[in-house]
Amino acid sequence: MKYLKYYISTLTLLLAIYTCSLGAFFPTAFFILFSSFIIFGDMFFREDTKKQDFSNEFFLDLPMYVNFPLLLFLVMMTVFFLGDTPSNGLIISFNQFFNIDILSIKNSLHFIDGIFLIALSSLLIGIMGTVPGHELVHRKKNKFDKQMGNWLLALSWDCAFAVEHVYGHHKNVALEKDPATAKRGENIYAFIFKAIKNEQIGAWNIERARLKMNKSSFFSFKNRMITGYMRSILISGLSYYVGGFSGLLAFLLCSFIAKSLLEVINFTEHYGLVRVEGQPVMPHHSWNTNSFVSSIYLYNVTRHSSHHEKAHLKYWELRPYIDAPTMPQGYLSMLYLAIFLPGIFKKIMVKKLLDWDENYATDEERKLSAIQNKNSNMPLLLNH
């Protein structure tokens, strides 16, 4: 049973594929019900603070590997349903092999279903694609895992993440120069675009320095940014084949939203935290949470204090750190709050930031946080 909880993400993907194939209003209903389950699950389920031991690591890796073909299938289904030139070969194949009339399903969908298909595909790429992709690209010595991680990230056109996050963010977390660390009072929508731009710049600079040190050509397949974009181009080409120009646009929109959701998670993970350059990364430089639903869907990346302390640990090895700075709710619940009610998110986090300043920060870090408080334009922070 202890292995099974890490298959809930994969089972949700299968359920999403099945439900969306049922026709009108089912994609809409699934998105609303799934979102409600995330939010209320984080609120009412007991926290998972256990550190469990496992004897068979393959069965812990398997759901992450399976997620890629399932996500690709879901995305192509979305592309087909929203595309303008449905592939006759695809229609015939589904009729012959699965006895499913996908053209009738496509024609039954309403405009609102199209909106929620995009929203659902984007959300699932972010949860079931980017997060396990993050886990796998951290495994620097395992070529297969790194390849699988990069293919999962290719669904959101995010090859930069595999480079900048691993070799930049983990070194610079909570510093002024880290593009993935949000300042106190920072506008979340501005943060998303700023983070995407600066992560791209950081990833290209890291690759340029690495290739120069190895005396390799910058414009070659040894450049991880170039090979990463080629993966995304291949998926984009498949989207065009399945759904034409409209289908391609649908995939690119899903990719952008999924990437933006990652930046919202980044926004919440280190919001307002500071560190003195040259000082080691400690558990208090991340917001931690052991909320059950967010933890199982995000492969324990919610145990972020442990992840940043020892980035080589696999997701089931991460420690709960119940004494670390803690988010008010799970990451996924805070994601919804930060996107749709950013003002409330900031107000809730004020008390957490003041507590961090008082009980976790060093004297030098308090000086840095005082500067951020002054620049935050938030009265509750300005008064401290």
N, C-alpha and C positions, 0 to 999 in steps of 0.2 A: 504493500500500500504506500510506503514512503516514496517509492519511485513514481507511482501513478500521478501524484500531484503535479509533476513536471510535464505530464502529457496533457494537462487541461488546456494549455495553449493550443496544441496541435488538434485536440478534439474540437475546440471552439472554431478553428479554421474549417474543419470538415463540416461542422454544423452550419457555418456561414455559407459555404458553397452550396450545401443542400437547400437551405432556406431561400437563398437568393434565386435558386432555379425553380421555385414554386410559382413565380409570376408576380402579378400586380400587388403592391403594398407590402410584400414580404420583406424585401430589402430594408424598407423604411421601418417596419416593425422590429426587425432584428437589431438594427443600429440603436434604436431607442431602448430596447430591452437589455441589450448588452451594456450600453452606457449606464443604465440604471443599476445593473448588477455590479458594475465596477464601483460606482459611487456608494451605494448602500452597503455593498460587501465590505469596503474599506471602513465604513462607519461601524458596522455591527459584528463582523467576525472578530474572533479573538486574535491577538497578535501571535505571530509565529516566531518565537524566540529560541527555538531548539537548534542545536548544532548536531546534525545527524551524520553518522558514518555510513559509507556505501562501499560495497565490495565489487560491484560491476559498473565501471564507469561508462562502458559502451551504451548501456540503457539510459544513461543521463545525457549523453551526447546525441543519441538517436533522434529525439524530438526536434532538436535544432536542425539536423540534417534534413529531416522530412519536411520541415516548414518551407524550405525553398520551393520544391515542386508544387506544394499546395498553394502557396502564395502566388506563384506564377500562374497557376490554373485560375485562381480567383481573379487576378488582375486581367487575364485574357478574357475571362467571362465578362467582366465589367467593360472591357474594351469592345467586345463583340456587341453587347447590349446597347452601348452608346455610340457605336461606330456608324458610318454612313455607307460602307460597301461590304456587307457581310460576305465572308468567304463561303462559296458554294461547297468546297471540299470539306470544310468544317461542319456545315449543316448536314451533309450526307453522312459523314463519319459518325456524328452524334446519333443520327437516326438509325444507322446500321448497327453500331456497337453498343449503344446505351439505350436505344429506343426512346430518345428524348428529342422532341421537336423544339430546338433552341430558337428557331425563327419565330415560332408562335409565342414563346416566352418573351422574346425581345419586343414583339409587337404589342404584348399585353401590358408592358410597363408604362407607368405614368411619369410625368415630368418630375414629380417629387421623388419617385424611386431613383431617377437618375442622380439627383442631388445626394441622396443617402447612399447610393452605390459608390459614388466618389468618396463620400465621407467615411464609409465603412472600409473600403479598400485602403484608403490612406491610413486610417487608424490601425488596421491590421498589419500593414507594411511596417508601421512604426513600432508596434508592440511585438509582432511575431517575426519581423525581418531585421530591423535595425538592432534590437536588443540582443538577440542571439548572435547577430553579426558582430556586435561589439564584443561579446564574450569570446568568439572564435578568433578574431584578429589579434586579440591579446596573447594568443598562444604562438609566440614567435618561432618556436622550434618545431612546430607541427605543420608541415606544408599543406596537408589535406584540410585541416581545420582552418588555416588562413585562407585557402582558396574558397571554401564554403562560406566563410565569413564575408569575403569580398563579393561573392555572388549575391548574398543576402543584402549587402549594402548597395549593390548595383540597382536594386529595385527602386531606390530613392535617389539615384544619381549621386551617391555620397562616398565616392572613393577617397575623398579628402579626409573623411573621418578616420579611416583605417590608418592614416599616416599622422595627421595632426593630433588626434586624440591620444594615440599610443605614445608618440614621441614628443608631443608638445604639451598637451593639456595636463598630463600626469606629472610633468616637470614643473609646470607653471600655475597649477591650480591655486585659486584664491589670490593670485598676484594681479596687479593692475594690467599687465600685458596679456593675460589669458583671455582669449576671445570667448570662452565658454563659462566665464564667471561673471554673473550679473552684479551690478552695483546696487546699493540701496536706493530705492525710489525710481530705478530705471524703468523706462517704458518698455513693456514686453515686446510690442510689435516692432519698435525700432531695434531692440536687442536681436530679434530673429534675423533681420537683414544684415545688421552689423556683424553678428557672429558668423553667418554664412560667408560673408565677404572675407573676413579676417582669417577664418579657418582655411579657406582656399589659398589665401596668400601664404599662410603659415605652412600648409602642406607642400606647396610648390617649392618654397624655400628649403624645407627639410629635405625634399628629394634632390634639389639642386646640390646641396651640400654633400649629401650621401654619395651621389653619383660622381661628383668631383673628387671626393676622397678615394673612391674605388677606381678612379680613372676610366669611367664609363661615359658613353655619350648621353647627353641629356635627352636627345630625341631618339629614343630607342625603346624596345619592349622591356628593358630593365627599369624604365621609369614607371613606378607603380601608379602614378596619376594617369599616364597614358593608357596603360593596360586596364586600369579601373574604368575609365571613360569608355573604352571599347566594349566592356561588358554591358554597360548601360545602353550603348548604341545598338548592340545586338538585340536587347530586349525591346528597344524602341522600334527597331526594324520589324520584329515579330508583331508588335502592336499595330504597325501600319498594315502588315499583311492581313491580320485578323479583322481590323476595323477601319481601315482606310485613314484618311487625314483626321477625321473626327475621333477615331479610336486612338490615334497617336496623341492627339491633344488631351484626351481623357487620361492616358497613362502619364503624360508629363505633368498634368495637374495633380494626379495622385502622388507622384514622386515629390513634387514641390511641397504639398501639404504634409506628407510623411516626414520630409526633412525639417519642415517648420515645427512639427510636433517634437522631433528630437531636440530642437533648440529650446522648446518650452520646458522639456525635461531638464536640459542643461541649466536653464534659468532657475528652476526650483532647487536643483541639487546643491548649488553653492551660493544661492541668493544672499547678497550682502556680506558674505564672509571674506575675511582678509587674512593675509599672511605676510610676514616680513621676508623679503627676498634673502635667500641664503639659508633660511631656517628650514628644517625638515617638514615634510607633509605629515600631519598628525590626524587622528580620528576627528578632532573638532573642526577640521577644515571642510567638512561635508555635512549636509543635513541627512540624517539617517532615518529610516522607518522600517518597522517590522510588520506592517499591515499585511495580513494574510493574502488578500486578493491581489494587491499590487505586487507582492513578492513572488507569487507563483507565476503570474503572467509576465513579469519582467526578469525572471530567472535570477532573483535575489540581488539584482543591481541596486535594489532599495537598501541593501546593507552597504551603503556607499562609503561609510567611514572605514570599513574593513577593506573594501576594494581599493581605496586610495592609499591605504597604509601598505598593502601588499598586493600589487596589481597582478602578480603572477598566479594568485589563488583562483581556482576554478569556482564556478558559481555556487556549488554545493559545499565548498570549503569555507565560504565567507562566514565570519562571526557576527552575531546579532548586535553586539555593542549596545546594550540597553542603557548605558550611561552616556552615550554620545549625544550631541545636539540632535533633537528629534523633530521631524515635520509634524504639524498638527494632524494630518491625515496621510494616507498612502500617496505615493507619487502620482498614480493615475487620477485619483480624486483631485489632487492639487493641480494637475494638468488642466482639467476642465475648469477649475476655479480661476487659474491664472489666465486662461484664454478668454473666458466669457465674462468673468467678473474681476478684472485685474485690480480694481480699487479695493475690493474686499480682501483679495489675496494679500495686498501690501499691508492693509490694516491688521490682518491676522498675524502677519509676520513681524510686525513691529515689536510685539511682546517677546517673540522668540529672539529677535536680534538684541534687544536690551538684556535679556537673560544670558545670551551668548557673551555679550560684552562683559557682564558682571561675573559670570561663573566659569567661562571657558577661555576667554582671550588672555593672552599675556599682556604685560604692561605696554610693550611696544605695539602690539596689535590694537590695543585700546586707542592709542594715538591715531592709528590709521582709520579705525572705525569712526572716531570722532570727526575726522575730515569728511568721510562719506556721509555721516549724519548731517553735517553742516550743508553739504551739497545736495541732499536728498529732496529738499523742498517738502518734507513731511513734518508737520508741526510736532508730532509726538517724538520724533527723533531729534528735531532741532532743540528741544528743551532738555536734552540730556548730553 
